[in-house]
Amino acid sequence: MTTIHSEKLNGTFEGTETDGVLEWKNIQYATITKRYDVPIVKTDYQGKVVDCTKDGPICPQIANRYDAHDGDVWSDELLCLNLRISKPKSAIGKKLPVFAFIHGGANMIGSIYGDNPVPFVKQSETIGKPFIVVQIEYRLGMFGYITNKDGRANWGARDQWAAAEWIQHFIGEFGGDTDMITLGGQSAGGMGTSYLSRRDAMEGTNLVNQVFMSSGSVGCFPPQTVEHLNIFRDLAAKKKGCKEEDLDDISKVSADELLDLQTKIGYPHGMFAYDDWFKEGIEDAVPKVEAAIISDNGFEGVIFTKKVHPDDKVEEVLNKTNLGKAVKKLYNIKSNADVCKFYGDQMLVLPNVTDAEKLRKAGAKVYRQFFDEIDPINPKMGARHAVDIFFMWHDNTDIDESENDLAKKYQTNLIKFTYKEAPWPEGEVCWIHDHKIEYGKFNPRQQCCELLKYKRSEVRELATDLGPDLTAPGGNII
């Protein structure tokens, strides 16, 4: 039941079964033969039997919470372009909607093997709307988001695009309906989804039909110039004591050495860039999608608690300008922790607010979500960044009955969306808090929306004055 013979792909894929869910892991969707190589979509598996029963390689990265895998953790920068496909066993023979997901992690960390899709897929079966989940591995950090000697960049984003192409062409071999593909992501994955949907509009490729963007869109981190990214190439080469072009050669600078250099020079996060692939103007392009769920969390800025300045410095910065004084009053800022609320809102929420309005004006159905549920595992973090995805996967059993029930309802909304059904009435907001879901014509983000009265550039500049420049060496956000 878990073996798929595909003439179209010229290969046989042997999967595994867990609790009634079929899975195929480590399906290589594209090939790269050298560092900073353009991914080529894999279309021919040369008649081989592909073992899809074990975790595949992840992109080299610093140690992080995603190190907990189903099996042994291993990395390979040239072999990490793989997919994980999951579907209910009971739905064999049916054409199913597809939810393709890009993980988060600042384009620096993360893996498709750190989140268990089985509970999500099981819920789709329970409600009678079975679907397929596809998780996308891609290049990270200075493997995926730095310039090469030719001034090209966006390798991780190129990987995501190649994965979307593979899914569009071949997910039908695994029972997917190519007319019902939703591309989604969280944090950096939300940004990737936002960027890809814009490139899709600019190129007229009609690759992206529906999107789910959680805590991330283009405006969070606008593209950088090639010249800016070259700063990090220069720093890394000097730290290594080699020529810059040697960084492109895996035989001269190994994966371990590049990862070590990334840490030593304080490469901040995986930055998108203007190059031959993401052309200037991409941040202003309007995605041509039918529908979008745009979601953010109540306390996005908690991840910046150790990044913003001490209380006395905060007071000094806020009192310098009228905008600073207005923000101080709006967010009732009395301490470093209060600043984080503003910091997260201006970086992660405000771009979502403007993106939602832009999509509505373009004719897309937009479903706005405000996830204000406290992290049940670490309540001190509040409704932290990415807490909604904790409930989406629902793969932690150490939560109470009401939280389990909430997770299932949240999953149900997302599953309905993949069926091109309204997850809740269009024009209303989905507000998730206090173990319940409410819908209505209210604006839980009213405080953040007050920032729209000011120039976006000035708001961002104020935020930068209150903390580190997140595009400069050492401005890490993880």
Kinemage of the C-alpha trace (Angstrom):
@kinemage 1
@onewidth
@group {chain A} dominant
@subgroup {mainchain}
@vectorlist {calphas} color= white
{ca met a 1} P 0.000 0.000 0.000
{ca thr a 2} L 2.924 2.321 0.606
{ca thr a 3} L 4.730 1.511 -2.630
{ca ile a 4} L 4.059 3.739 -5.620
{ca his a 5} L 5.172 2.826 -9.117
{ca ser a 6} L 5.328 5.906 -11.322
{ca glu a 7} L 5.856 5.742 -15.055
{ca lys a 8} L 5.777 9.536 -15.205
{ca leu a 9} L 8.673 9.775 -12.763
{ca asn a 10} L 10.286 6.536 -13.926
{ca gly a 11} L 10.701 5.289 -10.391
{ca thr a 12} L 9.271 3.269 -7.521
{ca phe a 13} L 8.803 4.966 -4.147
{ca glu a 14} L 8.652 2.840 -1.010
{ca gly a 15} L 7.075 4.589 1.944
{ca thr a 16} L 6.055 3.834 5.484
{ca glu a 17} L 2.859 3.845 7.557
{ca thr a 18} L 2.230 5.451 10.952
{ca asp a 19} L -1.154 5.285 12.660
{ca gly a 20} L -3.033 4.980 9.376
{ca val a 21} L -1.030 7.741 7.670
{ca leu a 22} L 1.158 6.919 4.683
{ca glu a 23} L 4.437 8.785 4.408
{ca trp a 24} L 7.163 9.128 1.827
{ca lys a 25} L 10.294 10.832 3.135
{ca asn a 26} L 13.457 12.015 1.447
{ca ile a 27} L 12.031 12.371 -2.052
{ca gln a 28} L 14.610 14.416 -3.915
{ca tyr a 29} L 12.733 17.096 -5.845
{ca ala a 30} L 15.706 18.855 -7.427
{ca thr a 31} L 19.397 18.352 -8.001
{ca ile a 32} L 22.376 20.592 -7.373
{ca thr a 33} L 25.914 19.519 -8.173
{ca lys a 34} L 27.883 22.331 -6.561
{ca arg a 35} L 27.527 25.087 -3.980
{ca tyr a 36} L 25.401 28.017 -5.162
{ca asp a 37} L 24.056 25.967 -8.053
{ca val a 38} L 20.604 26.606 -9.530
{ca pro a 39} L 18.281 23.697 -8.546
{ca ile a 40} L 17.108 21.568 -11.449
{ca val a 41} L 13.713 19.915 -10.930
{ca lys a 42} L 14.148 16.139 -10.815
{ca thr a 43} L 11.874 14.484 -13.367
{ca asp a 44} L 13.492 11.080 -13.907
{ca tyr a 45} L 14.438 8.641 -11.156
{ca gln a 46} L 16.060 6.295 -13.705
{ca gly a 47} L 13.928 3.276 -12.901
{ca lys a 48} L 15.285 3.060 -9.358
{ca val a 49} L 13.506 1.926 -6.214
{ca val a 50} L 13.651 4.927 -3.894
{ca asp a 51} L 13.700 4.233 -0.137
{ca cys a 52} L 11.312 6.807 1.337
{ca thr a 53} L 11.031 5.209 4.771
{ca lys a 54} L 13.693 7.253 6.591
{ca asp a 55} L 14.458 10.896 7.241
{ca gly a 56} L 16.548 12.515 4.565
{ca pro a 57} L 19.418 14.965 4.976
{ca ile a 58} L 18.792 18.490 6.208
{ca cys a 59} L 20.738 21.596 5.278
{ca pro a 60} L 23.786 22.198 7.504
{ca gln a 61} L 22.798 24.517 10.348
{ca ile a 62} L 23.591 25.479 13.917
{ca ala a 63} L 22.260 23.253 16.700
{ca asn a 64} L 18.618 24.060 17.438
{ca arg a 65} L 15.302 22.633 18.612
{ca tyr a 66} L 14.688 21.040 15.210
{ca asp a 67} L 17.404 18.484 15.922
{ca ala a 68} L 14.752 16.093 17.288
{ca his a 69} L 14.045 13.844 14.311
{ca asp a 70} L 12.312 10.555 13.706
{ca gly a 71} L 15.700 8.996 13.022
{ca asp a 72} L 19.366 9.981 12.914
{ca val a 73} L 20.145 13.612 12.133
{ca trp a 74} L 22.406 14.145 9.178
{ca ser a 75} L 23.069 17.017 6.836
{ca asp a 76} L 24.306 17.429 3.293
{ca glu a 77} L 24.245 20.735 1.466
{ca leu a 78} L 24.046 19.066 -1.973
{ca leu a 79} L 21.473 16.377 -1.133
{ca cys a 80} L 19.118 18.288 1.159
{ca leu a 81} L 16.522 19.212 -1.477
{ca asn a 82} L 13.926 16.669 -0.439
{ca leu a 83} L 10.221 16.422 0.338
{ca arg a 84} L 8.107 14.647 2.925
{ca ile a 85} L 4.665 13.609 1.643
{ca ser a 86} L 1.881 12.417 3.975
{ca lys a 87} L -1.711 11.272 3.312
{ca pro a 88} L -4.427 9.140 4.957
{ca lys a 89} L -4.259 5.474 4.083
{ca ser a 90} L -8.056 5.392 3.840
{ca ala a 91} L -7.982 7.882 0.954
{ca ile a 92} L -6.001 5.754 -1.470
{ca gly a 93} L -7.472 6.075 -4.956
{ca lys a 94} L -8.872 9.558 -4.340
{ca lys a 95} L -7.580 12.869 -5.674
{ca leu a 96} L -6.862 15.032 -2.651
{ca pro a 97} L -6.162 18.716 -2.010
{ca val a 98} L -2.533 19.474 -1.231
{ca phe a 99} L -1.056 21.639 1.508
{ca ala a 100} L 2.584 22.387 0.649
{ca phe a 101} L 4.372 23.860 3.657
{ca ile a 102} L 7.616 25.845 3.999
{ca his a 103} L 9.044 25.696 7.523
{ca gly a 104} L 10.265 28.756 9.405
{ca gly a 105} L 13.479 29.532 11.227
{ca ala a 106} L 14.779 32.891 9.900
{ca asn a 107} L 16.044 31.062 6.791
{ca met a 108} L 18.786 29.842 9.136
{ca ile a 109} L 17.446 26.771 10.909
{ca gly a 110} L 14.600 24.277 10.597
{ca ser a 111} L 13.736 21.037 8.898
{ca ile a 112} L 10.824 19.031 7.533
{ca tyr a 113} L 11.763 16.291 9.986
{ca gly a 114} L 11.279 18.405 13.103
{ca asp a 115} L 7.472 18.537 12.820
{ca asn a 116} L 5.273 15.462 12.771
{ca pro a 117} L 2.476 15.777 10.151
{ca val a 118} L 0.569 12.663 11.241
{ca pro a 119} L -1.922 14.339 13.681
{ca phe a 120} L -2.733 17.022 11.091
{ca val a 121} L -3.357 14.434 8.398
{ca lys a 122} L -5.377 12.268 10.806
{ca gln a 123} L -7.644 15.230 11.544
{ca ser a 124} L -8.382 15.628 7.834
{ca glu a 125} L -9.511 12.021 7.769
{ca thr a 126} L -11.605 12.467 10.931
{ca ile a 127} L -13.627 15.353 9.479
{ca gly a 128} L -14.134 13.591 6.145
{ca lys a 129} L -11.869 15.948 4.189
{ca pro a 130} L -8.682 13.957 3.634
{ca phe a 131} L -5.758 15.893 2.235
{ca ile a 132} L -2.055 15.599 1.484
{ca val a 133} L 0.661 17.471 3.375
{ca val a 134} L 3.956 18.128 1.600
{ca gln a 135} L 6.857 19.558 3.612
{ca ile a 136} L 9.693 21.284 1.776
{ca glu a 137} L 13.378 21.180 2.711
{ca tyr a 138} L 15.562 23.989 1.340
{ca arg a 139} L 19.010 25.559 1.699
{ca leu a 140} L 19.548 27.837 4.697
{ca gly a 141} L 21.906 30.467 6.040
{ca met a 142} L 25.031 31.106 3.995
{ca phe a 143} L 24.252 27.964 2.008
{ca gly a 144} L 20.934 29.370 0.814
{ca tyr a 145} L 20.898 33.134 1.198
{ca ile a 146} L 24.220 34.662 0.221
{ca thr a 147} L 25.603 35.885 -3.095
{ca asn a 148} L 27.958 33.844 -5.222
{ca lys a 149} L 30.887 35.223 -7.218
{ca asp a 150} L 28.475 36.112 -10.064
{ca gly a 151} L 26.199 38.189 -7.840
{ca arg a 152} L 23.349 35.686 -7.803
{ca ala a 153} L 21.492 34.863 -4.585
{ca asn a 154} L 18.176 33.524 -3.190
{ca trp a 155} L 19.253 29.881 -3.384
{ca gly a 156} L 16.814 28.762 -0.686
{ca ala a 157} L 13.955 30.614 -2.380
{ca arg a 158} L 14.950 29.072 -5.722
{ca asp a 159} L 14.763 25.675 -4.010
{ca gln a 160} L 11.253 26.433 -2.757
{ca trp a 161} L 10.220 27.421 -6.280
{ca ala a 162} L 11.661 24.188 -7.683
{ca ala a 163} L 9.716 22.259 -5.042
{ca ala a 164} L 6.507 24.060 -6.018
{ca glu a 165} L 7.166 23.138 -9.659
{ca trp a 166} L 7.775 19.489 -8.732
{ca ile a 167} L 4.569 19.409 -6.687
{ca gln a 168} L 2.568 20.951 -9.522
{ca his a 169} L 3.880 18.409 -12.031
{ca phe a 170} L 4.134 15.241 -9.953
{ca ile a 171} L 2.025 15.274 -6.787
{ca gly a 172} L -0.692 13.599 -8.839
{ca glu a 173} L 1.417 10.434 -8.728
{ca phe a 174} L 0.836 10.395 -4.971
{ca gly a 175} L -2.885 11.150 -5.206
{ca gly a 176} L -2.749 14.945 -5.159
{ca asp a 177} L -5.163 17.169 -7.068
{ca thr a 178} L -3.064 19.683 -9.003
{ca asp a 179} L -6.036 22.056 -9.212
{ca met a 180} L -6.192 22.276 -5.414
{ca ile a 181} L -2.703 23.168 -4.185
{ca thr a 182} L -2.239 25.574 -1.288
{ca leu a 183} L 1.245 26.905 -0.623
{ca gly a 184} L 1.879 27.951 2.943
{ca gly a 185} L 4.554 28.778 5.450
{ca gln a 186} L 5.323 30.211 8.856
{ca ser a 187} L 7.704 33.081 9.694
{ca ala a 188} L 10.530 32.781 7.138
{ca gly a 189} L 8.314 30.234 5.380
{ca gly a 190} L 5.517 32.810 5.268
{ca met a 191} L 7.959 35.288 3.757
{ca gly a 192} L 9.059 32.671 1.231
{ca thr a 193} L 5.437 32.012 0.306
{ca ser a 194} L 4.840 35.753 -0.073
{ca tyr a 195} L 7.914 36.207 -2.270
{ca leu a 196} L 7.123 33.198 -4.452
{ca ser a 197} L 3.537 34.306 -5.008
{ca arg a 198} L 4.822 37.707 -6.115
{ca arg a 199} L 7.374 36.201 -8.472
{ca asp a 200} L 4.619 33.976 -9.815
{ca ala a 201} L 2.591 37.095 -10.620
{ca met a 202} L 5.557 38.861 -12.234
{ca glu a 203} L 6.475 35.833 -14.348
{ca gly a 204} L 2.896 34.833 -15.198
{ca thr a 205} L 3.590 31.190 -14.350
{ca asn a 206} L 0.308 30.485 -12.501
{ca leu a 207} L 2.135 28.247 -10.068
{ca val a 208} L 0.574 29.569 -6.864
{ca asn a 209} L -3.213 29.441 -6.448
{ca gln a 210} L -3.913 29.773 -2.722
{ca val a 211} L -1.605 30.861 0.097
{ca phe a 212} L -1.380 30.551 3.860
{ca met a 213} L 1.040 33.082 5.349
{ca ser a 214} L 1.670 32.928 9.072
{ca ser a 215} L 3.760 35.660 10.724
{ca gly a 216} L 5.674 36.519 7.622
{ca ser a 217} L 5.402 38.423 4.352
{ca val a 218} L 7.631 40.433 2.031
{ca gly a 219} L 7.473 43.586 4.136
{ca cys a 220} L 9.024 41.887 7.170
{ca phe a 221} L 12.451 41.820 5.548
{ca pro a 222} L 12.550 43.656 2.204
{ca pro a 223} L 15.141 42.419 -0.301
{ca gln a 224} L 18.725 43.539 0.205
{ca thr a 225} L 21.141 44.586 -2.524
{ca val a 226} L 23.845 42.296 -3.829
{ca glu a 227} L 26.338 44.837 -2.497
{ca his a 228} L 24.946 44.417 1.017
{ca leu a 229} L 25.227 40.631 0.923
{ca asn a 230} L 28.754 40.939 -0.459
{ca ile a 231} L 29.726 42.454 2.904
{ca phe a 232} L 29.298 39.009 4.428
{ca arg a 233} L 31.271 37.310 1.645
{ca asp a 234} L 34.126 39.707 2.306
{ca leu a 235} L 33.979 39.132 6.057
{ca ala a 236} L 33.899 35.343 5.655
{ca ala a 237} L 36.814 35.296 3.197
{ca lys a 238} L 38.925 37.487 5.485
{ca lys a 239} L 38.073 35.336 8.498
{ca lys a 240} L 39.043 32.207 6.545
{ca gly a 241} L 42.078 33.833 4.946
{ca cys a 242} L 41.031 32.854 1.447
{ca lys a 243} L 39.839 34.450 -1.784
{ca glu a 244} L 36.132 35.281 -1.962
{ca glu a 245} L 35.598 32.959 -4.905
{ca asp a 246} L 36.927 30.071 -2.769
{ca leu a 247} L 33.736 30.319 -0.697
{ca asp a 248} L 31.844 29.006 -3.725
{ca asp a 249} L 33.971 25.868 -3.929
{ca ile a 250} L 33.095 23.058 -1.536
{ca ser a 251} L 36.531 21.494 -2.081
{ca lys a 252} L 38.209 24.647 -0.749
{ca val a 253} L 35.748 25.589 2.004
{ca ser a 254} L 33.861 22.613 3.410
{ca ala a 255} L 30.281 22.720 4.659
{ca asp a 256} L 31.491 22.586 8.271
{ca glu a 257} L 33.917 25.424 7.636
{ca leu a 258} L 31.260 27.579 5.968
{ca leu a 259} L 28.884 26.955 8.867
{ca asp a 260} L 31.633 27.904 11.316
{ca leu a 261} L 32.383 31.087 9.338
{ca gln a 262} L 28.674 31.947 9.320
{ca thr a 263} L 28.720 31.882 13.128
{ca lys a 264} L 32.007 33.729 13.514
{ca ile a 265} L 31.028 36.686 11.306
{ca gly a 266} L 27.568 36.930 12.884
{ca tyr a 267} L 25.567 36.336 9.711
{ca pro a 268} L 22.177 37.596 10.988
{ca his a 269} L 19.484 35.732 9.040
{ca gly a 270} L 18.822 34.378 5.561
{ca met a 271} L 18.268 37.515 3.501
{ca phe a 272} L 16.423 37.731 0.210
{ca ala a 273} L 18.144 39.897 -2.402
{ca tyr a 274} L 17.555 41.658 -5.680
{ca asp a 275} L 19.291 39.643 -8.380
{ca asp a 276} L 18.516 38.063 -11.751
{ca trp a 277} L 15.775 35.965 -10.135
{ca phe a 278} L 14.107 38.285 -7.626
{ca lys a 279} L 14.000 41.433 -9.695
{ca glu a 280} L 13.560 44.936 -8.346
{ca gly a 281} L 9.936 45.759 -7.747
{ca ile a 282} L 9.063 42.301 -6.458
{ca glu a 283} L 7.993 43.723 -3.079
{ca asp a 284} L 5.404 45.886 -4.873
{ca ala a 285} L 4.011 43.106 -7.077
{ca val a 286} L 0.526 41.875 -6.208
{ca pro a 287} L 0.103 38.084 -5.957
{ca lys a 288} L -2.543 36.729 -8.338
{ca val a 289} L -4.042 34.227 -5.931
{ca glu a 290} L -7.670 33.248 -5.455
{ca ala a 291} L -7.538 33.217 -1.687
{ca ala a 292} L -5.226 33.790 1.258
{ca ile a 293} L -5.192 33.156 4.987
{ca ile a 294} L -2.980 35.755 6.646
{ca ser a 295} L -2.235 35.039 10.288
{ca asp a 296} L -0.165 36.491 13.109
{ca asn a 297} L 0.214 35.985 16.821
{ca gly a 298} L -0.555 38.109 19.852
{ca phe a 299} L 3.024 38.621 21.073
{ca glu a 300} L 5.216 38.256 17.986
{ca gly a 301} L 7.900 40.452 19.526
{ca val a 302} L 8.717 38.151 22.427
{ca ile a 303} L 11.567 36.738 20.308
{ca phe a 304} L 13.283 40.135 20.521
{ca thr a 305} L 13.310 40.335 24.346
{ca lys a 306} L 17.096 40.005 24.480
{ca lys a 307} L 17.661 42.126 21.390
{ca val a 308} L 16.261 45.559 22.239
{ca his a 309} L 18.173 48.069 24.341
{ca pro a 310} L 18.038 48.315 28.167
{ca asp a 311} L 15.290 50.394 29.759
{ca asp a 312} L 17.319 53.599 30.133
{ca lys a 313} L 18.407 53.546 26.494
{ca val a 314} L 14.827 52.830 25.385
{ca glu a 315} L 13.570 55.884 27.265
{ca glu a 316} L 16.226 58.039 25.619
{ca val a 317} L 15.395 56.863 22.091
{ca leu a 318} L 11.631 57.220 22.489
{ca asn a 319} L 11.850 60.751 23.827
{ca lys a 320} L 13.914 61.998 20.878
{ca thr a 321} L 11.086 62.244 18.325
{ca asn a 322} L 7.362 62.841 18.134
{ca leu a 323} L 6.947 59.366 16.637
{ca gly a 324} L 8.861 57.861 19.544
{ca lys a 325} L 6.674 59.667 22.042
{ca ala a 326} L 3.532 58.560 20.195
{ca val a 327} L 4.673 54.919 20.174
{ca lys a 328} L 5.570 55.153 23.852
{ca lys a 329} L 2.022 56.246 24.619
{ca leu a 330} L 0.362 53.824 22.189
{ca tyr a 331} L 2.137 50.776 23.639
{ca asn a 332} L 2.331 52.136 27.187
{ca ile a 333} L 6.058 51.479 27.138
{ca lys a 334} L 7.653 51.348 30.561
{ca ser a 335} L 10.306 48.685 30.048
{ca asn a 336} L 12.372 46.710 27.586
{ca ala a 337} L 9.637 44.038 27.490
{ca asp a 338} L 7.007 46.586 26.428
{ca val a 339} L 9.191 47.648 23.503
{ca cys a 340} L 9.112 44.101 22.186
{ca lys a 341} L 5.362 44.360 21.594
{ca phe a 342} L 5.920 47.341 19.297
{ca tyr a 343} L 9.037 45.768 17.778
{ca gly a 344} L 7.212 42.599 16.773
{ca asp a 345} L 4.123 44.416 15.548
{ca gln a 346} L 6.022 46.752 13.238
{ca met a 347} L 8.167 43.956 11.833
{ca leu a 348} L 5.807 40.984 11.564
{ca val a 349} L 2.239 42.226 11.897
{ca leu a 350} L 2.149 45.540 10.043
{ca pro a 351} L 3.346 43.960 6.766
{ca asn a 352} L 0.546 41.403 7.107
{ca val a 353} L -1.990 44.196 7.590
{ca thr a 354} L -0.858 45.968 4.417
{ca asp a 355} L -0.561 42.699 2.463
{ca ala a 356} L -4.121 41.747 3.356
{ca glu a 357} L -5.461 45.054 2.083
{ca lys a 358} L -3.423 44.819 -1.111
{ca leu a 359} L -4.780 41.335 -1.843
{ca arg a 360} L -8.368 42.387 -1.142
{ca lys a 361} L -8.073 45.251 -3.613
{ca ala a 362} L -6.752 42.797 -6.208
{ca gly a 363} L -9.887 40.662 -5.826
{ca ala a 364} L -8.553 37.825 -3.695
{ca lys a 365} L -10.591 36.315 -0.876
{ca val a 366} L -8.690 37.234 2.262
{ca tyr a 367} L -9.184 35.538 5.613
{ca arg a 368} L -7.501 37.389 8.473
{ca gln a 369} L -6.533 35.532 11.622
{ca phe a 370} L -5.326 36.762 15.001
{ca phe a 371} L -3.876 33.946 17.121
{ca asp a 372} L -3.710 35.088 20.724
{ca glu a 373} L -3.499 31.718 22.466
{ca ile a 374} L -0.785 31.392 25.112
{ca asp a 375} L 1.912 28.799 24.518
{ca pro a 376} L 0.759 25.838 26.653
{ca ile a 377} L 4.286 24.448 26.982
{ca asn a 378} L 5.979 27.733 27.906
{ca pro a 379} L 3.267 30.105 29.201
{ca lys a 380} L 5.810 32.817 30.063
{ca met a 381} L 6.274 33.367 26.330
{ca gly a 382} L 2.610 34.288 25.926
{ca ala a 383} L 1.080 34.077 22.454
{ca arg a 384} L 4.579 33.850 21.065
{ca his a 385} L 5.832 33.953 17.515
{ca ala a 386} L 4.897 30.667 15.744
{ca val a 387} L 2.592 29.432 18.515
{ca asp a 388} L -0.151 28.945 15.910
{ca ile a 389} L 2.019 26.398 14.106
{ca phe a 390} L 2.423 24.495 17.376
{ca phe a 391} L -1.357 24.007 17.290
{ca met a 392} L -1.385 23.334 13.541
{ca trp a 393} L 0.890 20.304 13.800
{ca his a 394} L -0.679 19.281 17.132
{ca asp a 395} L 2.065 16.738 17.680
{ca asn a 396} L 2.593 17.407 21.389
{ca thr a 397} L 0.298 15.391 23.636
{ca asp a 398} L 1.280 17.229 26.827
{ca ile a 399} L -1.590 19.715 26.624
{ca asp a 400} L -5.025 19.708 28.247
{ca glu a 401} L -8.347 18.683 26.723
{ca ser a 402} L -9.467 22.218 25.831
{ca glu a 403} L -6.166 22.886 24.048
{ca asn a 404} L -6.443 19.613 22.158
{ca asp a 405} L -9.951 20.580 21.101
{ca leu a 406} L -8.742 24.014 19.998
{ca ala a 407} L -5.955 22.465 17.926
{ca lys a 408} L -8.421 20.243 16.094
{ca lys a 409} L -10.722 23.176 15.335
{ca tyr a 410} L -7.774 25.204 14.064
{ca gln a 411} L -6.632 22.310 11.887
{ca thr a 412} L -10.165 21.961 10.555
{ca asn a 413} L -10.213 25.593 9.407
{ca leu a 414} L -6.957 25.128 7.494
{ca ile a 415} L -8.126 21.850 5.967
{ca lys a 416} L -11.382 23.450 4.763
{ca phe a 417} L -9.296 26.174 3.145
{ca thr a 418} L -7.333 23.609 1.105
{ca tyr a 419} L -10.723 22.418 -0.219
{ca lys a 420} L -11.304 26.001 -1.423
{ca glu a 421} L -14.025 26.411 1.162
{ca ala a 422} L -14.349 29.492 3.343
{ca pro a 423} L -12.676 28.652 6.678
{ca trp a 424} L -14.854 31.379 8.212
{ca pro a 425} L -17.039 34.131 6.719
{ca glu a 426} L -15.063 36.368 4.395
{ca gly a 427} L -14.740 39.869 5.793
{ca glu a 428} L -14.701 38.618 9.366
{ca val a 429} L -11.689 38.070 11.576
{ca cys a 430} L -10.857 34.756 13.200
{ca trp a 431} L -9.710 35.493 16.745
{ca ile a 432} L -8.261 32.552 18.654
{ca his a 433} L -7.809 33.155 22.392
{ca asp a 434} L -8.711 31.775 25.806
{ca his a 435} L -9.125 28.251 24.375
{ca lys a 436} L -11.837 29.319 21.948
{ca ile a 437} L -12.316 30.656 18.434
{ca glu a 438} L -14.430 33.731 17.728
{ca tyr a 439} L -15.438 35.273 14.413
{ca gly a 440} L -16.643 38.811 13.884
{ca lys a 441} L -16.215 42.200 12.282
{ca phe a 442} L -13.746 43.498 14.838
{ca asn a 443} L -10.080 44.436 14.688
{ca pro a 444} L -7.902 42.850 17.399
{ca arg a 445} L -4.932 44.585 15.744
{ca gln a 446} L -6.287 48.085 16.266
{ca gln a 447} L -3.225 49.122 18.262
{ca cys a 448} L -0.849 48.018 15.522
{ca cys a 449} L -2.978 49.628 12.811
{ca glu a 450} L -2.413 53.006 14.476
{ca leu a 451} L 1.140 52.748 13.110
{ca leu a 452} L -0.295 53.101 9.590
{ca lys a 453} L -0.674 56.816 10.309
{ca tyr a 454} L 3.100 57.172 10.063
{ca lys a 455} L 5.565 56.538 7.247
{ca arg a 456} L 6.638 52.908 7.184
{ca ser a 457} L 10.282 53.897 6.790
{ca glu a 458} L 10.143 56.089 9.904
{ca val a 459} L 8.489 53.356 11.977
{ca arg a 460} L 11.150 50.862 10.909
{ca glu a 461} L 13.918 53.367 11.630
{ca leu a 462} L 12.576 53.883 15.146
{ca ala a 463} L 12.527 50.127 15.691
{ca thr a 464} L 16.133 49.888 14.502
{ca asp a 465} L 17.125 52.637 16.946
{ca leu a 466} L 15.565 50.597 19.752
{ca gly a 467} L 17.545 47.458 18.959
{ca pro a 468} L 20.121 45.940 16.620
{ca asp a 469} L 20.137 46.372 12.857
{ca leu a 470} L 18.903 42.911 11.895
{ca thr a 471} L 20.641 43.096 8.501
{ca ala a 472} L 24.062 43.875 9.971
{ca pro a 473} L 26.664 41.388 11.227
{ca gly a 474} L 25.618 40.160 14.644
{ca gly a 475} L 21.986 41.233 14.255
{ca asn a 476} L 20.770 37.661 14.623
{ca ile a 477} L 17.079 36.989 15.173
{ca ile a 478} L 17.472 33.371 16.310
